[in-house]
Amino acid sequence: MSGNQDGTNGTPIGKGIMLLESLTRQIPGFIPAYMMIAKAKLAVGNHVDAASAISQVLSFDPKN
């Protein structure tokens, strides 16, 4: 999930994704950040990384 291999480097959404990924490395259980990553990845068409972010959320909160 790390990095922006989807061509968003330097764009506002790419910077947001990088910030959120940094945040999740510092606070691994911060579910809202993973949800925002998933939404951003979907917005740029990166469905695989979006699904990975959602999988992380489910691993933290399986009943969600």
C-alpha positions in Angstrom: 0.0 0.0 0.0 2.9 2.3 0.4 4.0 4.8 -2.2 2.2 6.2 -5.1 2.8 4.0 -8.2 -0.4 5.2 -9.7 0.9 8.4 -11.2 -0.3 10.7 -8.4 3.1 11.9 -7.2 3.1 15.6 -6.8 -0.6 16.0 -7.2 -2.7 17.1 -4.2 -4.4 13.7 -4.0 -1.0 12.0 -4.2 0.3 14.2 -1.4 -2.7 13.4 0.7 -2.2 9.7 0.2 1.4 10.0 1.2 0.4 11.9 4.3 -2.2 9.4 5.3 0.1 6.5 4.7 2.7 8.2 6.9 0.0 8.6 9.5 -1.0 4.9 9.4 2.7 3.9 9.9 2.8 6.0 13.0 -0.7 5.0 14.3 -1.4 1.6 12.8 -4.9 1.2 14.2 -6.3 4.6 13.0 -9.2 3.3 11.0 -10.4 6.6 9.5 -7.0 7.1 7.8 -7.3 3.7 6.1 -10.8 4.6 5.0 -9.6 7.9 3.5 -6.7 6.0 1.8 -9.2 3.6 0.3 -11.4 6.4 -1.0 -8.4 8.3 -2.5 -7.0 5.2 -4.1 -10.5 4.5 -5.7 -10.6 8.1 -6.9 -7.4 7.6 -8.9 -8.5 4.2 -10.1 -6.1 2.1 -8.0 -8.6 -0.6 -6.9 -6.0 -3.1 -5.7 -4.5 -0.7 -3.1 -8.0 0.5 -2.2 -9.0 -3.1 -1.4 -5.8 -3.5 0.6 -6.7 -0.5 2.7 -10.2 -1.9 3.3 -8.6 -5.3 4.3 -6.5 -3.5 6.9 -9.7 -1.9 8.3 -11.4 -5.3 8.5 -8.4 -6.9 10.2 -8.6 -4.2 13.0 -12.4 -4.4 13.3 -13.8 -7.6 11.8 -17.4 -6.9 12.8 -17.4 -3.6 10.9 
